[in-house]
Amino acid sequence: MSYRIPDSLIAEENAKRAPALEDDYAALGRQLERRGLDIEAITAKVAAFAVAVPTWGVGTGGTRFARFPGPGEPRNVFDKLEDCATIHQLTRATPTCSPHIPWDKVSDTKELGEHAKALGVGFDAVNSNTFQDQPGQKLSYKFGSLTHATKAVRDQAVAHNIECIAIGEKLGSKALTVWIADGSNFPGQSNLDHVFDWYIESLSQIYASLPADWRVFLEHKLYEPAFYSTVIADWGSSLMAAQTLGPKAFCLVDLGHHAPNVNIEQIVARLIRAGRLAGFHFNDSKYGDDDLDAGSIDPFRLFRVFNELVDAAERKAPGFDPAYMLDQSHNVTDPIESLMVSAIEVQRAYAQALAVDRAALGAAQDASDVMLAHRLLKAGFQADVSPILAESRRRNGGAIDPVATYRASGYRSRKAEERPDTAGSSSGIV
């Protein structure tokens, strides 16, 4: 029988840490109270916050140069779901996972859905894949997919996305995420106008296949693997496409898919204003689309993004219903540990944004009091909200310290025994 971390171990580990947490939580509550903030209100919102885990994230990722698989790698999507469930069991922040087709395609989708339900997890947006060729694929995506110059290739890519919708319906998903690698590496390689027209034409067919209660998330990326031009390179192109397609099309923001030093939170604010913010793929970067753990390089940027999200939620911005997902590649860490820490860091940024005195901030902004407004914002970022995060996990049945509890469980070594090394693992991104 497959090993699961026993609830008794979580309770035992929590008992060791409960007294210190209670002291820290009470102290933080007093600090926030002096600023006119209610720790219980913040804790309740954090406890209700969730971010999806990508199925591919629980496998070891790689670079263009190498991949170094670890012990107990998931061999298939059923193993991936076990790891995703373990992340949620300990963090209580990741109740859904996002599958990638055809990586996670199975012969019996009903069986997959029942397996997930038994593990206590559901499914978030389904991700299509036309950025690489698959075994047995009739036509190649080497020179594009939804925007390929040959209509037969475009039709094949459209059919794949429609198949993803059908699979997602059986799994209980409510959205399709579309990211294409289409673009050009040489000036003159493509007609920049024609490829955008083909994108709209292809997406229109996919859009027409969406169930009434579904959304399609259009994901942009500045560069890679197309380095001269990318068809959907920025939020402007994504917004143009979404507005052309219709009210079920929205713009997805991956934090690594922008030019260096771009003001991502302003992009978020503009998409909220347009009513077209789909949500996020959370990660972090130092140089480009590094897909590093969320909050590991620039936690202040992550906080600034959540500052806009909390502001939009509090003023009830029309159409504001963002979806949250992690999208990372783990080369040198245990993927389960990285995803747990990243989920916590996303929650941390949310809690810090909730710890901003918004009434005082608004007054300072109206008075053009620059320094006071900046200090009020930084006060939220500088608040150590760790006790709130830990207490929300404990109240939801999770671990006060997820990584320590995970290590104490011996989960990875047990999975190494259950999952012998296999060639060609379907896990991770290479």
C-alpha positions in Angstrom: 0.0 0.0 0.0 1.3 3.5 -0.9 2.7 5.4 2.1 0.9 8.4 3.4 2.1 10.6 6.3 -0.1 9.7 9.3 -2.1 12.4 10.9 -0.7 11.2 14.3 2.8 12.3 13.2 1.5 15.7 12.3 -0.2 16.0 15.7 3.0 14.8 17.4 5.2 17.3 15.6 2.7 20.1 16.2 2.6 19.4 19.9 6.3 20.1 20.1 5.9 23.6 18.5 2.5 24.7 19.8 3.6 26.5 23.0 6.1 28.7 21.0 3.5 29.4 18.3 0.9 30.5 20.9 3.4 32.9 22.4 4.4 34.3 19.0 0.8 34.6 17.8 -0.3 36.5 20.9 2.7 38.9 20.6 2.0 39.5 16.9 -1.7 40.1 17.7 -0.8 42.8 20.2 1.5 44.5 17.6 -1.2 44.5 14.9 -3.8 45.7 17.4 -1.7 48.8 18.0 -1.9 49.5 14.3 -5.7 49.0 14.3 -5.5 45.6 12.6 -7.3 42.4 13.8 -5.1 39.3 13.7 -8.0 37.0 13.7 -9.5 38.6 10.6 -6.2 38.2 8.8 -5.8 34.6 9.9 -9.2 33.7 8.7 -8.5 35.1 5.2 -5.1 33.4 5.0 -6.6 30.1 6.1 -9.1 30.4 3.2 -6.4 31.3 0.6 -5.3 28.5 -1.8 -2.8 28.1 -4.6 -2.7 25.2 -7.1 0.3 22.9 -7.5 1.4 22.0 -11.0 1.6 18.2 -11.5 4.9 18.6 -13.3 6.3 20.5 -10.4 6.7 17.5 -8.1 9.3 16.0 -10.4 12.9 17.2 -10.7 13.2 19.8 -13.3 16.2 20.6 -15.4 18.0 23.1 -17.6 19.1 23.0 -21.3 22.2 21.2 -20.1 21.2 18.5 -17.6 18.6 17.0 -15.3 19.6 15.3 -12.1 16.7 13.1 -10.9 16.2 12.4 -7.2 15.0 9.4 -5.3 11.4 8.5 -5.3 10.5 10.5 -8.4 6.9 10.1 -9.5 6.7 7.7 -12.4 3.2 8.7 -13.7 0.4 11.1 -12.9 -1.0 8.9 -10.2 2.3 9.2 -8.3 2.3 12.9 -9.0 -1.1 13.2 -7.3 0.2 11.5 -4.2 3.0 14.0 -3.9 0.5 16.9 -4.5 -1.8 15.5 -1.8 1.2 15.4 0.6 1.9 19.0 0.0 -1.7 19.9 0.8 -1.8 17.6 3.8 1.1 19.5 5.4 0.4 23.1 4.2 -3.4 23.1 3.8 -2.8 25.7 1.1 -2.9 23.6 -2.1 -6.2 21.8 -2.4 -6.0 21.6 -6.2 -3.4 20.5 -8.8 -3.1 21.7 -12.4 -2.6 18.8 -15.0 -0.6 19.1 -18.2 -1.8 17.3 -21.3 -0.5 15.0 -22.8 2.1 14.5 -20.0 -0.8 13.5 -17.7 -3.1 11.9 -20.2 -4.4 8.5 -19.2 -6.6 5.9 -20.8 -9.2 6.1 -18.0 -9.8 9.7 -17.0 -12.6 8.7 -14.6 -10.1 6.5 -12.7 -7.7 9.5 -12.4 -10.5 11.7 -11.0 -11.5 9.1 -8.5 -7.8 8.7 -7.4 -7.5 12.4 -6.8 -10.7 12.5 -4.9 -9.6 9.7 -2.6 -6.4 11.6 -1.9 -8.4 14.8 -1.1 -7.3 17.0 -4.0 -9.1 18.4 -7.0 -8.1 19.8 -10.3 -7.4 23.4 -11.4 -6.9 24.7 -14.9 -5.9 22.2 -17.6 -2.7 23.1 -19.5 -2.3 22.2 -23.2 1.1 21.5 -24.8 1.9 22.5 -28.3 5.4 23.6 -27.5 7.0 20.2 -28.1 6.4 17.2 -30.4 5.0 14.0 -28.8 5.6 10.4 -29.8 3.4 9.5 -32.8 2.4 13.1 -33.5 1.6 13.5 -37.2 2.8 17.1 -37.8 5.7 18.9 -36.0 5.5 22.2 -34.0 9.1 23.1 -34.8 8.0 26.2 -36.6 4.9 27.0 -34.6 1.5 25.5 -33.5 -1.6 27.7 -33.3 0.2 30.2 -35.6 2.0 27.9 -38.0 2.0 29.0 -41.6 0.5 25.6 -42.6 -3.2 25.3 -41.7 -3.0 21.6 -41.1 -0.6 22.2 -38.2 -2.8 24.9 -36.8 -5.8 22.5 -37.0 -3.8 19.8 -35.2 -3.0 22.3 -32.4 -6.6 23.4 -32.1 -7.8 19.8 -31.9 -5.3 19.2 -29.1 -6.6 22.1 -27.1 -10.2 21.0 -27.6 -9.2 17.5 -26.4 -7.8 19.2 -23.2 -11.1 20.8 -22.6 -12.9 17.4 -22.8 -10.4 15.9 -20.4 -10.7 18.8 -18.1 -14.5 18.5 -18.0 -14.2 14.9 -16.8 -11.8 16.0 -14.1 -13.9 18.9 -12.8 -11.6 21.7 -14.1 -13.1 25.0 -15.1 -10.4 26.6 -17.2 -7.9 26.0 -20.0 -4.5 27.6 -19.9 -2.9 28.2 -23.3 0.8 29.0 -23.7 2.4 28.7 -27.1 6.1 28.9 -27.9 5.3 30.3 -31.3 7.5 33.1 -32.7 10.6 33.6 -34.7 14.4 33.7 -34.2 15.3 35.7 -37.3 14.0 38.9 -38.8 12.0 38.1 -41.8 11.2 34.5 -40.7 7.5 35.3 -40.1 5.0 37.9 -41.0 4.3 39.6 -37.7 0.8 40.5 -38.6 -0.3 37.2 -40.1 0.8 35.1 -37.1 -1.3 37.2 -34.8 -4.3 36.8 -37.1 -3.7 33.0 -37.1 -3.5 33.1 -33.3 -7.0 34.7 -33.1 -8.4 32.4 -35.7 -7.1 29.3 -33.9 -8.1 30.5 -30.4 -11.6 31.4 -31.7 -12.2 27.8 -32.5 -10.9 26.7 -29.1 -13.0 29.4 -27.4 -16.1 28.2 -29.2 -15.6 24.8 -27.6 -15.5 26.1 -24.0 -18.3 25.0 -21.7 -20.5 27.8 -20.6 -18.9 28.0 -17.1 -15.3 27.7 -18.3 -12.6 30.4 -18.9 -9.5 30.3 -21.1 -6.3 31.8 -19.7 -4.0 33.3 -22.3 -0.4 33.2 -21.1 2.2 35.6 -22.6 6.0 35.4 -22.5 8.5 37.9 -23.7 11.1 35.5 -25.2 12.3 31.9 -25.3 12.4 29.7 -27.3 11.6 32.4 -29.8 14.2 35.1 -29.3 13.5 37.6 -32.0 9.7 37.8 -31.7 7.1 35.9 -29.7 3.5 36.0 -31.0 2.0 36.6 -27.5 5.0 38.4 -26.0 3.4 40.8 -23.5 0.2 41.8 -21.6 -0.8 44.1 -24.4 -0.9 41.4 -27.0 -2.7 39.1 -24.5 -5.3 41.7 -23.7 -5.9 42.5 -27.4 -6.5 38.8 -28.0 -8.7 38.3 -24.9 -10.9 41.3 -25.8 -11.2 40.0 -29.4 -12.2 36.5 -28.3 -14.9 37.4 -25.8 -15.8 37.6 -22.1 -14.5 34.1 -21.2 -10.9 35.0 -22.3 -8.5 36.3 -19.6 -4.8 37.2 -19.3 -2.5 35.0 -17.2 0.5 36.6 -15.5 3.6 34.5 -15.0 6.1 36.5 -12.9 9.1 35.4 -15.0 7.6 36.2 -18.4 8.5 39.9 -18.6 11.5 42.0 -19.5 13.9 42.8 -16.6 12.8 45.5 -14.2 9.2 45.6 -15.6 6.7 46.9 -13.1 4.6 43.8 -12.9 2.3 45.1 -10.3 1.3 47.9 -12.6 0.5 45.4 -15.3 -1.7 43.5 -12.7 -3.5 46.8 -11.9 -4.2 47.5 -15.5 -5.6 44.0 -16.2 -7.8 44.3 -13.1 -9.1 47.6 -14.4 -9.8 46.0 -17.8 -11.6 43.1 -16.0 -9.3 40.6 -17.7 -6.9 39.3 -15.0 -7.0 35.5 -15.2 -4.6 34.9 -12.4 -0.9 33.9 -11.8 1.8 31.4 -12.3 4.0 32.2 -9.3 7.8 31.8 -9.3 10.8 34.0 -9.0 13.7 35.1 -11.2 17.1 36.7 -11.1 17.8 37.0 -14.8 14.7 35.9 -16.9 12.3 33.1 -16.8 14.3 31.2 -14.2 11.3 29.4 -12.7 12.9 29.7 -9.2 11.0 29.1 -6.0 8.4 31.9 -5.3 9.8 34.6 -3.0 13.3 33.2 -3.1 14.9 36.2 -4.9 12.5 39.2 -4.7 9.9 38.7 -2.0 9.1 42.5 -2.1 7.9 42.2 -5.7 5.6 39.3 -4.7 4.3 41.5 -1.9 3.7 44.4 -4.2 1.7 42.2 -6.5 -0.5 41.1 -3.6 -0.8 44.7 -2.5 -2.7 45.3 -5.8 -4.7 42.1 -5.4 -5.8 43.0 -1.8 -6.7 46.5 -2.9 -8.8 45.1 -5.8 -10.6 42.7 -3.5 -11.4 45.3 -0.8 -12.8 47.7 -3.4 -14.7 44.9 -5.1 -13.2 45.4 -8.5 -15.7 44.2 -11.2 -14.8 40.7 -12.6 -12.0 40.2 -10.0 -11.6 36.4 -9.6 -8.0 35.5 -10.0 -6.7 31.9 -10.1 -3.4 31.2 -8.4 -0.9 28.5 -9.3 2.8 27.8 -8.7 4.9 27.2 -11.8 8.5 26.3 -10.9 11.3 24.0 -12.0 13.4 22.4 -9.2 16.9 21.3 -10.1 18.7 21.0 -6.8 16.0 20.7 -4.1 13.4 18.1 -3.1 10.5 19.3 -5.3 7.9 18.7 -2.5 9.9 20.9 -0.1 10.3 23.6 -2.7 6.5 23.6 -3.5 5.6 23.7 0.2 7.9 26.6 0.9 6.6 28.4 -2.2 3.0 28.0 -1.2 3.9 29.4 2.2 5.7 32.3 0.7 2.7 33.2 -1.5 0.5 33.1 1.6 3.1 35.2 3.4 2.8 37.9 0.7 -0.9 37.8 0.9 -0.9 38.1 4.7 1.6 41.0 4.6 -0.6 42.8 2.1 -3.5 42.3 4.5 -1.4 43.8 7.2 -1.2 47.2 5.4 -3.3 49.9 7.1 -5.3 50.8 3.9 -7.2 53.7 5.4 -4.1 55.4 6.4 -2.4 54.6 3.1 -5.2 56.0 1.1 -5.2 59.2 3.2 -1.4 59.6 2.7 -1.8 59.1 -1.0 -4.6 61.7 -1.2 -2.4 64.1 0.7 0.7 63.4 -1.6 2.6 62.5 1.6 5.2 60.4 -0.3 7.3 59.2 2.6 4.4 58.3 4.9 2.7 56.3 2.1 5.9 54.4 1.4 6.4 53.7 5.1 2.9 52.5 5.6 3.3 50.1 2.6 6.7 48.9 3.9 5.2 48.3 7.4 3.0 45.6 5.9 5.9 44.0 4.1 8.2 44.1 7.2 5.6 42.5 9.4 6.7 39.0 10.5 3.4 37.2 9.7 4.9 33.7 10.2 2.7 33.0 13.3 -0.4 33.8 11.3 0.7 31.3 8.6 1.5 28.6 11.1 -1.7 29.1 13.1 -3.8 29.0 9.9 -2.2 25.7 9.0 -2.7 24.2 12.5 -6.4 25.3 12.5 -6.9 23.6 9.1 -5.2 20.4 10.3 -1.8 20.9 8.7 1.7 21.1 10.1 3.0 24.1 12.1 6.3 23.4 10.3 5.6 21.5 7.1 9.2 21.0 6.0 10.4 19.7 9.4 7.3 17.4 9.6 7.9 16.1 6.1 11.5 15.3 6.9 10.5 13.6 10.2 8.1 11.4 8.2 10.7 9.9 6.0 8.3 10.3 3.1 11.0 10.6 0.4 12.9 7.5 1.5 9.6 5.5 1.6 8.7 6.7 -1.9 12.2 5.7 -3.1 11.4 2.2 -2.0 8.0 2.2 -3.6 9.1 3.9 -6.9 12.1 2.2 -8.4 14.1 4.3 -10.8 12.8 4.3 -14.3 14.1 5.6 -17.5 12.2 8.5 -19.2 10.3 9.7 -16.2 7.3 11.8 -17.1 7.9 14.2 -14.2 9.5 17.5 -14.2 10.4 20.0 -16.9 13.5 19.5 -19.0 
